Structure formats: C-alpha cells, structure tokens
Amino acid sequence: MSHALKELLSRHVAAGSVPGAVAAILARGDDLQPVAVGVAAPGGPEFKADAIVRIQSMTKAVTSVAALRLVERGRIGLDDAVDPWLPELADPAVLSHPDASLDDTRPSPRPITLRHLLTNTSGYGMMTTDSPLAREMVATGVEAGPVPSGLDAAEWLARAAALPLAFAPGEGWRYHHSFGILGVLLSRVTGRATPEHLRDDLFEPLGMRDTGFWAPAESAHRLPATFRRNEGRLVEGEPAGGGFYAGPPAHDVSHEELVSTLADYVTFLRALTGQITADSEPLLTTASVTAMTSDQVPDALKRPDSFFPGFWDHMGWGFGVGVHTAGDHVGRFGWSGGLGTDFFVDPDGTIGVLLTQVDLDDAVMGLFHDFQQLDPHRSRDETEG
C-alpha cells in the first residue's frame, strides 16, 4: 500500500475536503492496490475500495473509445456529418454571438460531425455567461446540473436540437453537451441503446462488472452518498445506496453518465494504453489512441471565455480527455468528474484514479491537485518497501 497516497487522502479527509475516498497510482505492470480512507457518509460506513461511484464526466473517455471503435470498423467516419443518424440536428441555426437573443440567428455554414462532438466544438455546450441560451438550457432541462434531468434520451436530444448553436460547428469550444449527443449517436449507429452496446462491446469483454449507466439493485448499497458544500458544511445530495443511479431507470439513458469502480476504471485505462486486451484484441489501434490523447483543438478556438480561467494555459483537449500541453506533466492525459472523481495517465503508462462523491469545489480541486502532483515512483518504492 502506498503510504504517501494514504497520507494524502487521510489529510484531506481530516481537513473536511471529502468524507471519504478511494484511489490508486500504479506504474505499468504493477498490481492494483487500492487505498480507501474515510466514510461513505458522515457517521456512516467506511468508504470501501469497491465503492460504485457516479463518475460523471469520466464517462467521456469511455464513450470516445466506443465511438472510435465504430470508426475503426467503418460504421462512421470522424468527419462524417451526424445528421443521417441524428436528423434532429440537420440544418441548425447559429447565434450571431453566444450571448445573443435566441432569435438572432443565421444558418449554420456546415453540418455537425463526429469530430465536432468528440472535441466539444459542435456548437452545443455549457455557457460561461448568464445569457439567453444559458437560461433556456436550464429551463428546458438540457442543462441539468449535478442530478440528471430524468429526460428520455430522444426527448433530451429534441430539446437540445430546438435551441440555436452558440457558434457554428468547428468555430468555438464549449464543454460537455456534445457528449450527451454522442451517447445518442452511438445508439443510432449501432441500432441498440447505448447501455447495451457499451456492455457488450466494452464492459463484458474487459470484465468491468460494476460499470454501467446504473447500479443493479443487488449492488446499489455500494453507492456512497453524494455531497455539496454549503457555507463550509457538507450537505447530502443523493443518499447512500439511492438516487438516480440506484437500479435500472424506466427510460433510455443513452445520453447520461456512468457509474464505475476504481478497479473497473483502472482496467479500462489499462486496456486503452495497451497493457491488457479485450478478447485478445487491442481496444483501439495505436493511431486512434494517439489521436484521442493528443490536443485536437486549434489555438484559435482556445478563447479565455470558453471554459474556466487559465485552462488553456497548460491544457488542450483530445477526444474525451484533457491533455497536458505545458507544465510539469506534458503528455499526461486524463479528466475529472463533477462529483469529485479524477484520473490521469502518463506517457510511461502510469495510471492514477481517485474517486470521491463531493461536488467539485476549491477543497476537492485542492485534493485533485495534490493527487496529480504525487510522485508515482515514490509511491511505488514505498509500496515495495
């Protein structure tokens, strides 16, 4: 067990950053040795190493891999327009400016492609200002916040498609909603609901038994509670063992996000980096992995108002993952989930995964920062010592 990792997690739990967490850092070829600290809820049971957590935007890497596997099979091309499968998105209107009134639009000069979805350049995404589009996204449930809206995938897409784009495809960058659309696209291309396709194409071949769009009833007790911070205190959101992800939903959730475990997500990252195979076949070709984990966003689109301040100073965006382009970890890729989950992969194959269930805030981001700075080779030496 890594003493450095346990000390880091224990320090943040004691400081009140999170009630509990589980994490691991492992070099290529290492055995997985999870470190779990704290509790699943204040006064509740321990935060277990096999906790099933809501990984939220760490789903983006998974659906990107699923899409690239379809590209490699010739089912769809990276630069193919998606409207043959998603006719709702044909001929979209584009705002004259992201903050313009909803009727101040022009026709899009080009269709939305798969590449646009994978790179967050489709014209759909989270707005960074209080604009008419931002308010309408919330009002219609397209922008759901930390708890899913409960909309069926087709209804969610229809509501998104009824809104104008913030910018023409390929002419800007906004985070997140392209990947909800990607989830629906996967279902249309394969002719199956995305939960079924990912189960058969990725999760079962890799042995990821606890990953899916919900926790089965017999496993739901392993869901920790979720929390957000209010005036310095942690306030419970979804209860342990309950909430949206407990048990199968009554509608299609192809546009939603996954639950997973530390062991399952490490397995996924090992397969992505060629350390293990799925049914004796690589998950993706080397060319696809290189493209996915390289910066795909032109410098002209990296505007300060497109995401949180300073992001583009040291980061780029590949297909579903952030890519370090400057600083101490150039070549590292990874991403975080909005409920306090994080992962990274270094060029040498070192993998780090950290799972909590607290809304991202300064305290959680501080935990992420310390985790990202932890020397994986030091952790390995301590484990072996």
C-alpha positions, -999 to 999 in steps of 0.1 A, spaced: 0 0 0 13 34 -8 20 53 24 22 86 5 -12 81 -11 -28 70 22 -13 101 40 -26 124 13 -61 110 14 -62 109 52 -50 145 54 -78 157 31 -104 137 49 -93 151 83 -94 186 68 -130 180 57 -123 182 20 -143 149 15 -158 124 39 -140 95 22 -122 85 -10 -105 56 -27 -75 59 -50 -46 41 -66 -15 51 -85 2 23 -104 31 20 -128 28 -1 -159 28 -37 -148 20 -30 -111 -7 -49 -93 -37 -27 -83 -35 -18 -46 -65 4 -37 -62 29 -8 -96 37 8 -99 62 36 -128 78 54 -165 71 52 -192 69 26 -213 94 46 -206 113 79 -213 88 107 -219 61 81 -200 30 69 -164 31 56 -157 43 21 -149 9 6 -123 1 -21 -151 -15 -42 -175 15 -39 -196 21 -70 -194 58 -77 -210 82 -101 -181 90 -124 -199 117 -144 -175 133 -169 -150 105 -167 -177 88 -189 -164 110 -218 -133 89 -223 -154 57 -224 -179 69 -250 -150 84 -270 -134 49 -271 -167 34 -281 -171 59 -310 -135 54 -322 -141 16 -323 -170 23 -346 -148 45 -368 -122 17 -370 -150 -7 -381 -161 16 -408 -195 23 -393 -190 61 -392 -161 84 -401 -146 111 -379 -155 138 -404 -189 124 -413 -219 145 -407 -240 130 -379 -274 142 -391 -281 110 -412 -283 93 -378 -295 123 -359 -319 141 -382 -329 164 -353 -295 181 -358 -299 188 -395 -296 225 -406 -291 240 -372 -294 277 -365 -264 296 -351 -265 326 -328 -248 357 -341 -229 357 -308 -230 332 -278 -248 359 -257 -272 370 -284 -310 367 -281 -324 334 -292 -339 348 -324 -307 365 -335 -295 336 -357 -281 326 -391 -280 292 -408 -250 270 -400 -224 270 -428 -216 233 -422 -231 202 -405 -220 188 -372 -196 159 -375 -184 132 -351 -151 150 -348 -170 181 -336 -187 161 -309 -155 144 -297 -137 178 -295 -165 198 -279 -167 221 -310 -202 212 -322 -218 245 -310 -235 228 -281 -221 231 -246 -222 247 -212 -223 285 -213 -199 305 -193 -220 337 -190 -256 344 -180 -271 345 -215 -305 338 -230 -292 305 -243 -278 295 -209 -311 303 -192 -331 284 -218 -308 253 -215 -317 252 -178 -354 259 -183 -357 230 -208 -336 205 -188 -309 204 -214 -285 217 -187 -294 195 -158 -268 203 -132 -254 177 -107 -285 154 -108 -298 141 -142 -330 157 -155 -347 124 -159 -355 131 -196 -355 102 -221 -326 104 -245 -348 112 -275 -366 139 -256 -333 154 -243 -319 155 -278 -351 170 -292 -349 198 -266 -313 204 -274 -319 205 -311 -346 231 -307 -320 255 -294 -296 275 -316 -259 267 -315 -237 291 -296 -213 291 -326 -210 274 -359 -196 238 -357 -158 240 -356 -157 277 -348 -157 276 -310 -154 254 -279 -179 247 -252 -178 219 -227 -200 189 -221 -232 186 -241 -216 173 -272 -210 141 -253 -247 137 -244 -253 139 -281 -225 114 -287 -243 89 -264 -274 92 -285 -254 89 -317 -238 56 -305 -273 42 -301 -284 53 -335 -253 40 -353 -254 6 -336 -292 3 -335 -291 -5 -298 -295 15 -266 -260 28 -256 -261 10 -223 -265 -24 -241 -238 -16 -267 -212 -5 -241 -220 -35 -220 -214 -60 -249 -186 -41 -267 -165 -29 -238 -176 -38 -203 -182 -75 -205 -151 -83 -227 -129 -63 -202 -145 -78 -171 -158 -44 -159 -187 -60 -140 -196 -29 -119 -196 -3 -147 -228 8 -164 -254 35 -165 -269 24 -132 -260 1 -103 -281 -30 -103 -305 -34 -73 -283 -61 -57 -252 -37 -59 -268 -3 -52 -258 -5 -15 -223 2 -27 -232 36 -39 -218 62 -14 -239 93 -6 -232 125 -27 -224 158 -12 -221 195 -20 -205 222 2 -228 249 16 -212 276 38 -184 253 46 -205 223 55 -211 192 35 -248 188 27 -260 154 14 -275 152 -21 -283 116 -31 -283 91 -2 -260 62 1 -275 33 -19 -301 55 -35 -308 82 -61 -309 83 -98 -283 56 -104 -297 30 -80 -314 4 -101 -324 5 -138 -342 36 -150 -376 35 -167 -364 53 -198 -335 53 -223 -304 69 -207 -281 67 -237 -272 104 -232 -264 101 -195 -233 91 -175 -218 60 -159 -212 45 -125 -180 25 -120 -154 14 -95 -117 20 -90 -108 -15 -103 -131 -12 -133 -118 22 -144 -82 11 -140 -90 -19 -162 -104 5 -188 -73 26 -187 -50 -4 -189 -69 -16 -220 -67 19 -235 -30 21 -231 -24 -15 -244 -15 -30 -211 -43 -56 -214 -66 -66 -243 -103 -72 -248 -109 -107 -261 -73 -108 -272 -77 -77 -293 -64 -42 -287 -91 -18 -276 -80 7 -303 -52 10 -328 -22 29 -318 -32 57 -342 -66 61 -326 -51 62 -291 -26 88 -302 -53 109 -318 -76 106 -287 -48 116 -263 -34 145 -283 -46 181 -283 -72 184 -311 -83 220 -305 -68 247 -327 -53 276 -308 -78 300 -324 -106 283 -305 -89 284 -271 -106 316 -261 -105 326 -224 -143 328 -222 -148 292 -234 -140 275 -201 -127 283 -166 -99 309 -165 -65 297 -172 -75 262 -185 -59 267 -219 -26 279 -204 -15 244 -198 -42 221 -212 -56 210 -245 -85 187 -254 -83 154 -273 -112 131 -278 -130 130 -244 -99 137 -224 -79 167 -213 -42 168 -224 -14 185 -206 4 208 -231 26 227 -206 40 225 -171 53 195 -152 32 168 -168 34 174 -206 19 144 -224 -3 134 -195 -40 129 -203 -70 125 -181 -101 142 -168 -123 147 -138 -160 141 -130 -182 167 -114 -188 146 -83 -152 145 -72 -136 119 -94 -103 122 -113 -79 102 -134 -46 106 -152 -24 85 -175 13 94 -180 33 87 -212 51 59 -195 18 41 -187 15 52 -151 -22 54 -141 -38 73 -113 -75 71 -104 -92 90 -75 -129 86 -65 -150 106 -41 -186 118 -42 -184 155 -35 -193 183 -60 -162 200 -74 -152 230 -53 -120 245 -41 -114 219 -15 -119 190 -39 -98 207 -65 -71 210 -39 -73 172 -33 -70 167 -71 -40 190 -73 -22 171 -45 -31 138 -61 -19 149 -95 15 160 -80 21 128 -61 53 112 -74 41 78 -87 76 63 -85 79 74 -48 45 57 -42 58 25 -59 90 25 -39 71 28 -6 48 0 -16 77 -23 -24 95 -12 8 
